[in-house]
Amino acid sequence: MTGLKIEKKITKAELKKDEPIAERDDLLTGATYKIKPPISEHAFYITINNLNNRPYEIFINTKCPDSIAWLMTITRMISAVMRVEPDITFLISELKNIHDPKGSYFYKRLGHVPSLQAHIGIILEHHIKETTNE
């Protein structure tokens, strides 16, 4: 990109001055969810860890080579939001509203799932309901 110039790197302190980012403990509790959507020949393993009774980080693993880059991006972005925002319902809503132009699918007890990204949002929502006090 030509003409793009970064003047200053934003620090964590400048990001949200009134609320410090929680430091990660050495041991977190969490859950791993396995999904095998019909749009892929590979399974996806979604691990969500909690800190102070709320989601703190997410990891998504698969053997699907086409998904590695966007999965790395989405897990880092979701984890970053979870660390600074106490209410992530907006994030879940955004994920659940992503529709794949290549097609949606039906999945076990969930019924219609508009995309793999929406499926991640559904799992995150389920995790919050099952493992926190919300």
PAKOL-621696 format. One record per residue: residue number from 1; residue in three letters; z, y, x of N, C-alpha, C, CB in turn. Coordinates in Angstrom, 2 decimals. Glycine has a CB too. Layout:
N
SITE num residuo    n_up n_north  n_east   ca_up ca_north ca_east    c_up c_north  c_east   cb_up cb_north cb_east
SITE NUM     ALA       Z       Y       X       Z        Y       X       Z       Y       X       Z        Y       X
...
END
This chain:
134
SITE num residuo    n_up n_north  n_east   ca_up ca_north ca_east    c_up c_north  c_east   cb_up cb_north cb_east
SITE   1     MET    0.00   -1.18    0.84    0.00     0.00    0.00    0.00    1.24    0.89    1.22     0.00   -0.96
SITE   2     THR   -0.98    2.02    0.74   -1.03     3.24    1.53   -0.34    4.36    0.76   -2.49     3.62    1.86
SITE   3     GLY    0.25    5.25    1.49    0.91     6.40    0.89    2.33    6.13    0.42    0.11     6.87   -0.26
SITE   4     LEU    2.79    4.91    0.46    4.15     4.59    0.05    5.07    4.78    1.24    4.25     3.14   -0.51
SITE   5     LYS    6.05    5.64    1.06    6.95     5.95    2.15    8.38    5.85    1.66    6.66     7.35    2.73
SITE   6     ILE    9.18    5.06    2.32   10.58     4.92    1.94   11.40    5.89    2.77   11.08     3.46    2.13
SITE   7     GLU   12.07    6.78    2.06   12.84     7.82    2.73   14.19    7.33    3.21   13.02     8.99    1.80
SITE   8     LYS   14.88    6.56    2.35   16.25     6.18    2.66   16.57    4.85    2.01   17.24     7.26    2.22
SITE   9     LYS   17.27    4.00    2.71   17.71     2.72    2.16   18.99    2.96    1.35   17.95     1.67    3.30
SITE  10     ILE   19.02    2.45    0.13   20.18     2.61   -0.74   21.21    1.55   -0.39   19.77     2.52   -2.25
SITE  11     THR   22.45    1.98   -0.22   23.53     1.05    0.12   24.20    0.54   -1.15   24.56     1.73    1.05
SITE  12     LYS   24.98   -0.54   -1.02   25.72    -1.08   -2.16   26.67   -0.05   -2.74   26.50    -2.33   -1.74
SITE  13     ALA   27.28    0.74   -1.90   28.24     1.74   -2.37   27.54    2.80   -3.23   28.94     2.41   -1.18
SITE  14     GLU   26.33    3.16   -2.87   25.59     4.16   -3.64   25.05    3.60   -4.95   24.45     4.71   -2.82
SITE  15     LEU   24.85    2.29   -4.98   24.28     1.66   -6.16   25.18    1.84   -7.38   24.05     0.19   -5.90
SITE  16     LYS   26.45    1.57   -7.22   27.40     1.71   -8.31   28.74    2.10   -7.71   27.52     0.40   -9.15
SITE  17     LYS   28.96    3.39   -7.57   30.14     3.88   -6.86   31.45    3.59   -7.57   30.01     5.35   -6.66
SITE  18     ASP   31.43    3.48   -8.90   32.68     3.31   -9.63   33.14    1.86   -9.75   32.54     3.88  -11.00
SITE  19     GLU   32.28    0.90   -9.40   32.65    -0.51   -9.54   32.19   -1.30   -8.32   32.04    -1.10  -10.83
SITE  20     PRO   33.13   -1.80   -7.52   32.72    -2.54   -6.33   32.11   -3.89   -6.68   33.92    -2.74   -5.40
SITE  21     ILE   31.18   -4.35   -5.87   30.59    -5.67   -6.05   31.60   -6.70   -5.58   29.23    -5.80   -5.28
SITE  22     ALA   31.85   -7.69   -6.43   32.83    -8.73   -6.09   32.34   -9.53   -4.90   33.08    -9.66   -7.30
SITE  23     GLU   33.25   -9.82   -4.01   32.93   -10.65   -2.86   32.92  -12.11   -3.28   33.93   -10.42   -1.69
SITE  24     ARG   32.00  -12.87   -2.75   31.87   -14.28   -3.11   33.01  -15.08   -2.47   30.50   -14.84   -2.66
SITE  25     ASP   33.67  -15.91   -3.29   34.68   -16.83   -2.78   33.98  -17.97   -2.03   35.56   -17.39   -3.93
SITE  26     ASP   34.73  -18.69   -1.21   34.16   -19.84   -0.50   33.81  -20.98   -1.45   35.13   -20.33    0.56
SITE  27     LEU   34.54  -21.11   -2.56   34.32   -22.17   -3.52   34.20  -21.57   -4.91   35.46   -23.21   -3.47
SITE  28     LEU   33.08  -21.84   -5.59   32.88   -21.37   -6.95   32.69  -22.57   -7.87   31.65   -20.41   -7.04
SITE  29     THR   33.05  -22.41   -9.13   32.79   -23.45  -10.12   31.48  -23.13  -10.82   33.96   -23.58  -11.14
SITE  30     GLY   30.83  -24.15  -11.29   29.57   -23.93  -11.97   29.02  -25.20  -12.56   28.56   -23.33  -11.03
SITE  31     ALA   27.77  -25.14  -12.95   27.11   -26.29  -13.55   25.65  -26.30  -13.14   27.24   -26.27  -15.11
SITE  32     THR   25.08  -27.50  -13.06   23.67   -27.65  -12.78   23.00  -28.30  -13.98   23.44   -28.50  -11.49
SITE  33     TYR   21.90  -27.70  -14.42   21.15   -28.17  -15.58   19.78  -28.65  -15.11   21.01   -27.04  -16.65
SITE  34     LYS   19.39  -29.84  -15.56   18.09   -30.38  -15.22   17.17  -30.22  -16.43   18.19   -31.87  -14.78
SITE  35     ILE   16.00  -29.65  -16.20   15.00   -29.58  -17.25   13.69  -30.15  -16.71   14.82   -28.11  -17.76
SITE  36     LYS   12.95  -30.75  -17.57   11.64   -31.31  -17.20   10.65  -30.84  -18.26   11.68   -32.89  -17.09
SITE  37     PRO   10.18  -29.60  -18.14    9.25   -29.08  -19.14    7.90  -29.81  -19.07    9.04   -27.58  -18.95
SITE  38     PRO    7.26  -30.01  -20.20    5.98   -30.73  -20.21    4.85  -29.97  -19.51    5.58   -31.02  -21.62
SITE  39     ILE    5.06  -28.72  -19.15    4.03   -27.96  -18.46    4.01  -28.23  -16.96    4.24   -26.48  -18.70
SITE  40     SER    4.96  -29.04  -16.47    5.05   -29.34  -15.05    5.31  -30.82  -14.83    6.14   -28.50  -14.38
SITE  41     GLU    4.77  -31.36  -13.76    5.07   -32.76  -13.44    6.41  -32.89  -12.71    3.96   -33.35  -12.59
SITE  42     HIS    7.01  -31.75  -12.36    8.26   -31.74  -11.61    9.42  -31.22  -12.47    8.12   -30.87  -10.36
SITE  43     ALA   10.61  -31.73  -12.18   11.82   -31.24  -12.84   12.29  -29.96  -12.16   12.94   -32.33  -12.80
SITE  44     PHE   13.08  -29.18  -12.89   13.68   -27.96  -12.36   15.20  -28.12  -12.50   13.16   -26.68  -13.12
SITE  45     TYR   15.92  -27.78  -11.44   17.37   -27.87  -11.43   17.93  -26.46  -11.35   17.88   -28.75  -10.24
SITE  46     ILE   18.66  -26.06  -12.37   19.19   -24.70  -12.47   20.69  -24.76  -12.30   18.80   -24.03  -13.84
SITE  47     THR   21.19  -24.18  -11.21   22.63   -24.15  -10.93   23.13  -22.73  -11.15   22.94   -24.62   -9.47
SITE  48     ILE   24.17  -22.62  -11.99   24.79   -21.32  -12.26   26.25  -21.43  -11.86   24.64   -20.91  -13.78
SITE  49     ASN   26.68  -20.58  -10.93   28.07   -20.56  -10.47   28.79  -19.35  -11.04   28.14   -20.55   -8.93
SITE  50     ASN   30.07  -19.54  -11.35   30.90   -18.48  -11.92   31.89  -17.94  -10.90   31.64   -18.98  -13.16
SITE  51     LEU   32.23  -16.68  -11.05   33.30   -16.04  -10.30   34.08  -15.19  -11.30   32.75   -15.18   -9.10
SITE  52     ASN   35.39  -15.34  -11.33   36.23   -14.62  -12.28   35.78  -14.84  -13.72   36.22   -13.13  -11.96
SITE  53     ASN   35.46  -16.08  -14.03   35.11   -16.50  -15.38   33.83  -15.85  -15.94   36.25   -16.20  -16.30
SITE  54     ARG   32.91  -15.52  -15.06   31.61   -15.02  -15.52   30.54  -15.42  -14.51   31.63   -13.47  -15.72
SITE  55     PRO   29.29  -15.54  -14.94   28.23   -15.94  -14.02   28.10  -14.98  -12.84   26.90   -16.04  -14.75
SITE  56     TYR   27.96  -15.55  -11.66   27.89   -14.75  -10.44   26.59  -14.96   -9.68   29.07   -15.08   -9.55
SITE  57     GLU   26.05  -16.18   -9.73   24.82   -16.46   -8.99   24.09  -17.61   -9.66   25.10   -16.79   -7.51
SITE  58     ILE   22.78  -17.66   -9.42   21.94   -18.71   -9.98   21.00  -19.21   -8.89   21.15   -18.20  -11.22
SITE  59     PHE   20.78  -20.51   -8.88   19.82   -21.13   -7.97   18.91  -22.03   -8.79   20.54   -21.93   -6.83
SITE  60     ILE   17.63  -22.00   -8.50   16.68   -22.87   -9.19   15.88  -23.61   -8.13   15.75   -22.06  -10.15
SITE  61     ASN   15.89  -24.93   -8.23   15.17   -25.76   -7.27   14.18  -26.66   -7.99   16.15   -26.61   -6.43
SITE  62     THR   13.06  -26.93   -7.32   12.04   -27.83   -7.82   11.16  -28.28   -6.67   11.20   -27.15   -8.93
SITE  63     LYS   10.42  -29.33   -6.90    9.43   -29.77   -5.92    8.05  -29.17   -6.22    9.34   -31.29   -5.88
SITE  64     CYS    7.95  -28.40   -7.28    6.68   -27.79   -7.69    6.31  -26.67   -6.71    6.78   -27.24   -9.14
SITE  65     PRO    5.30  -26.89   -5.88    4.98   -25.89   -4.85    4.47  -24.56   -5.41    3.95   -26.45   -3.92
SITE  66     ASP    3.87  -24.58   -6.60    3.34   -23.35   -7.18    4.44  -22.42   -7.68    2.41   -23.68   -8.32
SITE  67     SER    5.64  -22.91   -7.82    6.73   -22.13   -8.41    7.70  -21.54   -7.41    7.48   -22.97   -9.37
SITE  68     ILE    7.65  -21.94   -6.17    8.68   -21.58   -5.19    8.85  -20.07   -5.05    8.33   -22.18   -3.84
SITE  69     ALA    7.78  -19.32   -4.86    7.91   -17.87   -4.61    8.49  -17.13   -5.81    6.54   -17.28   -4.27
SITE  70     TRP    7.98  -17.39   -7.02    8.51   -16.64   -8.16    9.92  -17.11   -8.51    7.59   -16.79   -9.38
SITE  71     LEU   10.24  -18.39   -8.25   11.61   -18.85   -8.49   12.60  -18.18   -7.54   11.70   -20.36   -8.35
SITE  72     MET   12.21  -18.03   -6.29   13.07   -17.35   -5.32   13.30  -15.91   -5.76   12.45   -17.41   -3.91
SITE  73     THR   12.25  -15.27   -6.23   12.36   -13.88   -6.69   13.27  -13.77   -7.90   10.98   -13.31   -7.03
SITE  74     ILE   13.04  -14.62   -8.90   13.82   -14.52  -10.14   15.29  -14.85   -9.90   13.24   -15.44  -11.21
SITE  75     THR   15.58  -15.82   -9.03   16.99   -16.16   -8.79   17.71  -15.03   -8.06   17.10   -17.45   -7.98
SITE  76     ARG   17.05  -14.40   -7.12   17.68   -13.27   -6.42   17.90  -12.09   -7.35   16.83   -12.84   -5.23
SITE  77     MET   16.93  -11.82   -8.22   17.07   -10.69   -9.15   18.16  -10.96  -10.18   15.73   -10.41   -9.85
SITE  78     ILE   18.17  -12.16  -10.76   19.20   -12.48  -11.75   20.59  -12.45  -11.11   18.94   -13.87  -12.38
SITE  79     SER   20.73  -13.02   -9.92   22.03   -13.02   -9.23   22.48  -11.60   -8.94   21.94   -13.83   -7.92
SITE  80     ALA   21.56  -10.75   -8.52   21.91    -9.35   -8.23   22.42   -8.65   -9.48   20.70    -8.59   -7.66
SITE  81     VAL   21.77   -8.86  -10.61   22.22    -8.24  -11.86   23.57   -8.79  -12.28   21.19    -8.47  -12.98
SITE  82     MET   23.76  -10.11  -12.16   25.04   -10.71  -12.55   26.21  -10.16  -11.73   24.98   -12.22  -12.40
SITE  83     ARG   25.96   -9.80  -10.50   27.04    -9.31   -9.63   27.48   -7.89   -9.96   26.60    -9.37   -8.19
SITE  84     VAL   26.60   -7.08  -10.54   26.96    -5.69  -10.79   27.10   -5.33  -12.27   25.95    -4.79  -10.17
SITE  85     GLU   26.61   -6.18  -13.15   26.63    -5.86  -14.58   27.49   -6.86  -15.33   25.20    -5.84  -15.14
SITE  86     PRO   28.59   -6.42  -15.94   29.47    -7.35  -16.65   28.82   -7.98  -17.89   30.74    -6.65  -17.05
SITE  87     ASP   27.93   -7.27  -18.56   27.29    -7.78  -19.77   25.80   -8.01  -19.47   27.47    -6.79  -20.97
SITE  88     ILE   25.42   -9.29  -19.36   24.03    -9.60  -19.01   23.23  -10.08  -20.22   23.99   -10.66  -17.91
SITE  89     THR   23.70   -9.78  -21.42   22.95   -10.21  -22.60   21.56   -9.60  -22.64   23.72    -9.84  -23.88
SITE  90     PHE   21.39   -8.38  -22.13   20.06    -7.77  -22.10   19.13   -8.57  -21.21   20.15    -6.32  -21.60
SITE  91     LEU   19.63   -9.11  -20.11   18.84    -9.91  -19.18   18.40  -11.21  -19.85   19.65   -10.20  -17.90
SITE  92     ILE   19.31  -11.84  -20.55   18.99   -13.07  -21.27   17.91  -12.80  -22.32   20.25   -13.66  -21.95
SITE  93     SER   18.06  -11.71  -23.05   17.08   -11.33  -24.06   15.69  -11.10  -23.44   17.54   -10.08  -24.80
SITE  94     GLU   15.66  -10.42  -22.31   14.38   -10.17  -21.63   13.73  -11.48  -21.20   14.59    -9.26  -20.40
SITE  95     LEU   14.50  -12.40  -20.61   13.95   -13.69  -20.18   13.43  -14.48  -21.38   15.02   -14.50  -19.43
SITE  96     LYS   14.20  -14.52  -22.46   13.82   -15.30  -23.63   12.57  -14.76  -24.32   14.96   -15.36  -24.61
SITE  97     ASN   12.23  -13.52  -24.08   11.06   -12.90  -24.70    9.81  -12.96  -23.83   11.36   -11.48  -25.03
SITE  98     ILE    9.85  -13.71  -22.74    8.65   -13.87  -21.90    7.82  -15.01  -22.48    9.02   -14.16  -20.40
SITE  99     HIS    6.57  -14.71  -22.81    5.65   -15.70  -23.36    4.57  -16.00  -22.33    5.02   -15.19  -24.69
SITE 100     ASP    4.39  -17.27  -22.04    3.41   -17.71  -21.06    2.02  -17.73  -21.70    3.77   -19.11  -20.51
SITE 101     PRO    1.06  -16.99  -21.14   -0.29   -16.99  -21.71   -0.98  -18.35  -21.60   -1.13   -15.94  -21.04
SITE 102     LYS   -0.48  -19.21  -20.72   -1.06   -20.56  -20.59   -0.51  -21.51  -21.64   -0.78   -21.12  -19.19
SITE 103     GLY    0.47  -21.05  -22.39    0.99   -21.89  -23.46    2.49  -22.09  -23.41    0.33   -23.20  -23.42
SITE 104     SER    3.04  -22.33  -24.58    4.46   -22.62  -24.71    4.61  -24.13  -24.87    5.10   -21.84  -25.91
SITE 105     TYR    5.85  -24.57  -25.11    6.07   -26.00  -25.29    7.29  -26.23  -26.18    6.26   -26.70  -23.94
SITE 106     PHE    7.40  -27.47  -26.67    8.57   -27.89  -27.42    9.44  -28.71  -26.48    8.19   -28.70  -28.71
SITE 107     TYR   10.76  -28.48  -26.55   11.65   -29.16  -25.63   12.86  -29.71  -26.37   12.10   -28.21  -24.51
SITE 108     LYS   12.95  -31.00  -26.44   14.10   -31.74  -27.00   14.74  -31.00  -28.17   15.14   -31.98  -25.91
SITE 109     ARG   16.01  -30.69  -28.08   16.75   -30.06  -29.17   16.51  -28.56  -29.27   18.21   -30.32  -29.01
SITE 110     LEU   15.83  -27.97  -28.30   15.61   -26.53  -28.32   14.48  -26.12  -29.26   15.31   -26.03  -26.93
SITE 111     GLY   13.53  -27.00  -29.45   12.37   -26.63  -30.26   11.38  -25.84  -29.42   12.79   -25.83  -31.49
SITE 112     HIS   10.82  -24.82  -30.01    9.79   -24.02  -29.36   10.37  -23.19  -28.21    9.11   -23.11  -30.37
SITE 113     VAL    9.78  -23.32  -27.04   10.17   -22.53  -25.86    8.92  -21.79  -25.40   10.77   -23.46  -24.70
SITE 114     PRO    8.93  -20.46  -25.41    7.71   -19.71  -25.11    7.26  -19.72  -23.64    7.90   -18.31  -25.52
SITE 115     SER    8.16  -20.08  -22.72    7.79   -20.09  -21.30    8.92  -20.72  -20.49    7.49   -18.66  -20.78
SITE 116     LEU    8.63  -21.05  -19.24    9.68   -21.57  -18.36   10.73  -20.48  -18.11    9.07   -22.05  -17.01
SITE 117     GLN   10.31  -19.24  -18.01   11.26   -18.13  -17.82   12.18  -18.01  -19.03   10.51   -16.80  -17.59
SITE 118     ALA   11.63  -18.18  -20.23   12.45   -18.15  -21.44   13.44  -19.31  -21.44   11.57   -18.21  -22.71
SITE 119     HIS   13.01  -20.46  -20.94   13.89   -21.63  -20.84   15.07  -21.33  -19.92   13.10   -22.86  -20.33
SITE 120     ILE   14.82  -20.62  -18.84   15.90   -20.21  -17.93   16.88  -19.30  -18.67   15.32   -19.49  -16.67
SITE 121     GLY   16.36  -18.38  -19.47   17.22   -17.50  -20.27   18.06  -18.27  -21.27   16.38   -16.47  -21.00
SITE 122     ILE   17.46  -19.28  -21.89   18.18   -20.12  -22.86   19.32  -20.87  -22.16   17.21   -21.13  -23.54
SITE 123     ILE   19.04  -21.40  -20.98   20.07   -22.12  -20.23   21.18  -21.18  -19.79   19.46   -22.83  -19.01
SITE 124     LEU   20.84  -19.99  -19.35   21.84   -19.01  -18.96   22.73  -18.64  -20.14   21.17   -17.75  -18.38
SITE 125     GLU   22.13  -18.45  -21.30   22.89   -18.15  -22.51   23.82  -19.30  -22.87   21.93   -17.86  -23.68
SITE 126     HIS   23.32  -20.53  -22.81   24.14   -21.71  -23.07   25.30  -21.80  -22.08   23.28   -22.99  -22.99
SITE 127     HIS   25.02  -21.56  -20.82   26.06   -21.63  -19.78   27.18  -20.64  -20.07   25.45   -21.35  -18.39
SITE 128     ILE   26.83  -19.45  -20.45   27.85   -18.43  -20.75   28.71  -18.87  -21.93   27.18   -17.07  -21.06
SITE 129     LYS   28.08  -19.39  -22.97   28.83   -19.83  -24.15   29.75  -21.01  -23.85   27.87   -20.20  -25.25
SITE 130     GLU   29.31  -21.91  -22.97   30.06   -23.12  -22.69   31.13  -22.96  -21.61   29.12   -24.19  -22.29
SITE 131     THR   30.96  -22.04  -20.67   31.86   -22.01  -19.52   32.70  -20.74  -19.38   31.07   -22.19  -18.29
SITE 132     THR   32.49  -19.78  -20.24   33.28   -18.55  -20.14   34.04  -18.33  -21.44   32.38   -17.32  -19.82
SITE 133     ASN   34.80  -17.26  -21.48   35.59   -16.94  -22.67   34.85  -16.04  -23.63   36.89   -16.29  -22.28
SITE 134     GLU   33.53  -16.02  -23.59   32.77   -15.13  -24.47   32.36  -15.85  -25.73   31.53   -14.58  -23.76
END
